[in-house]
């Protein structure tokens, strides 16, 4: 998708603070963090939302969840707790039309609105 900001980050057309990448995903720091740790995990395959997943995407989704666990440990938030979430569609607050997951932690998350 030529106008997708996450596709541009994946293709290194615009800069981002990338902390992990493999064949399935890129993880980078959110530019508007909602917690001390706020990392976006984005599949390299352009999918608008969870609604676009096909059976073949199960491997990508498993990799995202597994890497989120590893990143939480590396960021020092695994023991105290963290949140992994995604928004699907306009009523959920999805702002970028490319599937992505927010890894949040580093403070009590009940205070995040």
Beta strands, then each sheet from edge to edge (+ up, - down):
strand 1: 18-21
strand 2: 25-29
strand 3: 37-43
strand 4: 82-85
strand 5: 100-105
sheet 1: 1+ 2- 3+ 5- 4+
end
